């Protein structure tokens, strides 16, 4: 799905470039600055985000709906007063549905996280700053990562992982990047609110492969696993 998302982005730029070029040659006269054109800045990324693997589907869906509503308002098709009245109930309902659905889909992963999670995990936090943690030739047993208006990068590519572990990752207006070893499986439980989690790790079905469970929360932020 990520490749399809990239294809859509490429298509968007091709179409915009073609319209500008054809307008410059006076072959067409397409007005790309129509009433409410700025809503496309919200609509296009959110629409493409729906096709990306492990992206924040809830945030993208809500953003898409808001963008479309604003476009309809700008085009005088819908009154702004009606949109404002329905916006908050719509967001609350969408969040509720997402939480219920996420709990059902990730029930097994949630159970394993609860069983594996420990109280004495290493903790790293970045608030209006950055943290770059590299674990090299040492045993790693899990961690708590918090990024608030900042960034955390955890490099485990050369770490030793002898058991299933949990990484609790919380990104609020920030970003977290986790680099994992090639001989590790990754399973994710994600709670995105206007954010997302991207897992680029291909799991291995071989025996005795250890698993890193990512317990991720993102609000206006993102967690990237690769």
NORPEPE-V218621 format. One record per pair of residues at least 24 apart in sequence whose ideal C-beta (glycine too) atoms are under 10 Angstrom apart, sorted by the first residue. I is the first residue (numbers start at 0). J is the second residue. Records with the same first field share a line. If there is no record, write none. Layout:
# NORPEPE-V218621
I: J / J
This chain:
# NORPEPE-V218621
0: 49 / 50 / 51 / 52 / 53 / 54
1: 50 / 51 / 52 / 53 / 54 / 197 / 199
2: 50 / 51 / 52
3: 47 / 50 / 51 / 52
4: 46 / 47 / 48 / 49 / 50 / 51 / 52 / 54
5: 47 / 50 / 51
6: 47 / 50
7: 43 / 46 / 47 / 48 / 49 / 50 / 51
8: 43 / 44 / 47
10: 47
11: 39 / 43 / 44 / 46 / 47
15: 39 / 43
33: 70 / 73 / 74
34: 70 / 72 / 73 / 74 / 75
35: 66 / 69 / 70 / 71 / 72 / 73 / 74 / 75 / 76
36: 70 / 73
37: 66 / 69 / 70 / 73
38: 65 / 66 / 67 / 68 / 69 / 70 / 71 / 72 / 73 / 74
39: 66 / 70
40: 66
41: 65 / 66 / 67 / 69 / 70
42: 66 / 67 / 69 / 70
45: 193
48: 195
51: 195 / 197
52: 195 / 196 / 197 / 198 / 199
53: 187 / 189 / 191 / 195 / 196 / 197 / 198 / 199 / 215 / 222 / 223 / 224
54: 189 / 191 / 194 / 195 / 196 / 197 / 221
55: 97 / 189 / 190 / 191 / 192 / 193 / 194 / 195 / 196 / 197 / 217 / 218 / 219 / 220 / 221 / 222
56: 97 / 100 / 101 / 189 / 191 / 195
57: 90 / 93 / 94 / 96 / 97 / 98 / 100 / 101 / 189 / 190 / 191 / 192 / 193 / 194 / 195
58: 93 / 94 / 97 / 191 / 192 / 193 / 194 / 195 / 217 / 218 / 219 / 221
59: 191 / 193 / 194 / 195
60: 93 / 96 / 97
61: 86 / 89 / 90 / 93 / 94 / 97 / 192 / 193
62: 193
64: 89 / 90 / 93
65: 89 / 90
90: 192 / 193
94: 190 / 192
97: 190 / 191 / 192
98: 190 / 192
101: 188 / 189 / 190 / 191
102: 188 / 190
104: 188 / 189
105: 186 / 187 / 188 / 189 / 190 / 214
106: 188
107: 186 / 188
108: 186 / 187 / 188 / 189 / 210 / 212 / 213 / 214
109: 188 / 212 / 214
110: 188
111: 163 / 165 / 186 / 188 / 210 / 212
112: 163 / 165 / 166 / 167 / 186 / 187 / 188 / 212 / 213 / 214
113: 165 / 212 / 214
114: 163 / 165 / 212
115: 141 / 162 / 163 / 164 / 165 / 210 / 211 / 212 / 214
116: 141 / 143 / 164 / 165 / 166 / 167 / 212 / 214
117: 141 / 143 / 164 / 165
120: 144 / 164 / 165 / 166 / 167
121: 153 / 166
122: 167
123: 151 / 152 / 153 / 175
124: 149 / 151 / 169
125: 149 / 150 / 151 / 152 / 170 / 173 / 174 / 175
126: 171 / 173
127: 172 / 173
128: 173
129: 173 / 174
130: 175
131: 176
132: 177
133: 157 / 158 / 178
134: 158 / 159 / 160 / 178 / 180
135: 159
138: 162
139: 164 / 166 / 180 / 211
140: 164 / 165
141: 165 / 166 / 167 / 211 / 212 / 214
142: 166 / 167 / 168 / 177
143: 167 / 168 / 169 / 214
144: 168 / 169 / 170 / 175 / 176 / 177 / 213 / 215 / 222
145: 169 / 170 / 171 / 173 / 175 / 216
146: 170 / 171 / 172 / 173 / 174 / 175 / 176 / 217 / 220 / 221 / 222
147: 171 / 172 / 173 / 218 / 220
148: 172 / 173 / 219 / 220
149: 173 / 174 / 175 / 220
150: 174 / 175 / 176 / 220
151: 175 / 176 / 177 / 222
152: 176 / 177 / 178 / 223
153: 177 / 178 / 179 / 224
154: 178 / 179
155: 179 / 180 / 183 / 211
156: 180 / 181 / 183 / 225
158: 183
160: 209 / 210 / 211
161: 209
162: 209 / 210
163: 208 / 209 / 210 / 211 / 212
164: 209 / 210 / 211 / 212
165: 210 / 211 / 212 / 213 / 214
166: 211 / 212 / 213 / 214 / 215 / 222 / 224
167: 212 / 213 / 214 / 215 / 216
168: 196 / 213 / 214 / 215 / 216 / 217 / 220 / 221 / 222 / 223 / 224
169: 214 / 215 / 216 / 217 / 218 / 220 / 222
170: 194 / 195 / 196 / 215 / 216 / 217 / 218 / 219 / 220 / 221 / 222 / 223
171: 216 / 217 / 218 / 219 / 220
172: 217 / 218 / 219 / 220
173: 217 / 218 / 219 / 220 / 221 / 222
174: 217 / 220 / 221 / 222 / 223
175: 213 / 215 / 217 / 220 / 221 / 222 / 223 / 224
176: 221 / 222 / 223 / 224 / 225
177: 211 / 213 / 215 / 222 / 223 / 224 / 225
178: 223 / 224 / 225
179: 211 / 213 / 224 / 225
180: 209 / 211
182: 207 / 208 / 209
183: 208 / 209 / 210 / 211
184: 208 / 209 / 210 / 211 / 212
185: 210 / 211 / 212 / 213 / 224 / 225
186: 210 / 211 / 212 / 213 / 214
187: 211 / 212 / 213 / 214 / 215 / 222 / 224
188: 212 / 213 / 214 / 215 / 216
189: 213 / 214 / 215 / 216 / 217 / 222
190: 214 / 215 / 216 / 217 / 218
191: 215 / 216 / 217 / 218 / 219 / 220 / 221 / 222
192: 216 / 217 / 218 / 219 / 220
193: 217 / 218 / 219 / 220
194: 218 / 219 / 220 / 221 / 222
195: 220 / 221 / 222 / 223
196: 220 / 221 / 222 / 223 / 224
197: 221 / 222 / 223 / 224 / 225
198: 222 / 223 / 224 / 225
199: 223 / 224 / 225
200: 224 / 225
